[in-house]
Amino acid sequence: MKSAAVISLIHEYERRQHIDRLFDEHNLDFNYFDAINKTQVEDTLQKHGLKVQSERMSAGEIGCTLSHYCLWKQVVEKNMPYLMIFEDDIYFAKCAKELLDDLDWLPSDFDIIKIETTYEKVMLKKRIDLASSHALLQMKSRHLGSGGYIISQQAAKKLITKVKALGIQDPVDHMLFEDLVYETSNKVYQISPAICIQDIVYNEDSTRFGSCLEEERQARPVNKVKLSARQKINRELMRLWRQLHIAERYRTLSLILKGYKNQKIDYSE
């Protein structure tokens, strides 16, 4: 398996034509991973012995999360040191090939490296200079989006273990760039400026590809699932924690004192 995979529904011909051109222009190798569609969700959950422990996730969001999960499994099963994972509505910066073609700059102990941006501000520090005036910085606050990232085998193992134990509780970008980031033992990095961006972020008014997931989020019916008493308590505790602005402000101040800065991640054209 090549070291880059693009998640794409098999019938999304326009998106696949875009990806073929994009990777060809940058002379980068990749494989397609046929995304899990809504009709495959139940069978895929059963195959991997997983449960959905959320009342809020749509079938499309679950399928998207399962697609990423299946790639994490491949990283472990094929004993891959890392894998670059992309979604099929991305663009690359001009310098993307220079950084992605030779990954000798990867830290030896990294978990995840986010190479895209959604223009959120992120708490970052520990700058490592890379080529083309880019830098690698350790991330300590959430920066959602799962359009482009590099995952190590050790992170894939952590995520698989967590999903097997707790079930699917959140969309994949929350798992990667919120939950994993807030667990202090993990090393999650951000490339700045970003070298990858999703179409809807690059141009908010874009209708080039559309977003099935966004339509589902707006319409949601919700998936009703029966949660155990412990799962309900954990869910409510997490909600309470997120709502406690005082606690978040304290955490932010603590990070600033440790040398972190709240920075907006730009995209390198």
C-alpha angles and dihedrals in degrees: 000000000000119000094250128062129184118205110219137153108248094237096050095104097164092051092048092050088052092050093046090054094042097053092041091053090053093040092234125148122228145155128226119239109205102233121234107255127207094266091054097050099093094045091047092050090051093046092056097036093242134146132202109235098185136091093199107055120102123219089255092053091048091050090050092050091048090051091057090043092055090053091050087053090053091052090057098038094048092043092236116172090217144340132212109224124196137175120226101252099064136120127206129223115241091255095051095105092054091057101034100041093063115032099181087122093068111120111246094235103037124136104191134357116199111209099176133069137216090187093253119146112250134191104243142167145145098075118211112188117230134181124294094027092296126135139201114226132181112248122222104169134048123285108172129208130087100208096116134008144135117234126195124218091248091055091047089055092049093050094046091050091049095048092047091051101041104021126227105318104157141022113278097256090056089051093050105035104026112026096035092045094053092052100091097213093063125091109216118171137192127210111224124231090027118239097203134050137174120243096243091051095045090052115014092197094050117130093175095113105002122209121258089185092055091051090051092049091054094046097034117167097189127237105238112214129173110243125201119242090255093050091050091051092048091048093051092046090052091049091049092049092052091049095051100096090178091060091047092049090050090051091049092050090048091053092048089053088053091055102265120141129205102236135174112231111228126200119244105227 
